[in-house]
Amino acid sequence: MSQPHVWAAKVAALIQGGNSAAALAQIKVAPTVKDLQQLRAILASAKLLTRSPNVDAVIQDMITALSAPRLHRSP
């Protein structure tokens, strides 16, 4: 059994607490696109996206970055 991811809830708590700088740092190192989508859903339901549009922009940028195919170099 896998444990549910609590990353999105923790980052949402940071934003709700007013520590958007720490939340932005966590968003930039997000584990997966699914976690970012969960975070966006939590923030939308709590109506926190309208209060902090810069957070929404960073979430969208990171979803795009994580969804893109990886570029790699040969060793």
WOSULFEN-V744535 format. One record per pair of residues at least 12 apart in sequence whose C-alpha atoms are under 6 Angstrom apart, sorted by the first residue. I is the first residue (numbers start at 1). J is the second residue. D is the distance in Angstrom with one decimal. If there is no record, write none. Layout:
BEGIN
((I	J	D) (I	J	D))
END
This chain:
BEGIN
((8	35	5.9) (8	39	4.6) (11	23	5.5) (33	63	5.6))
END
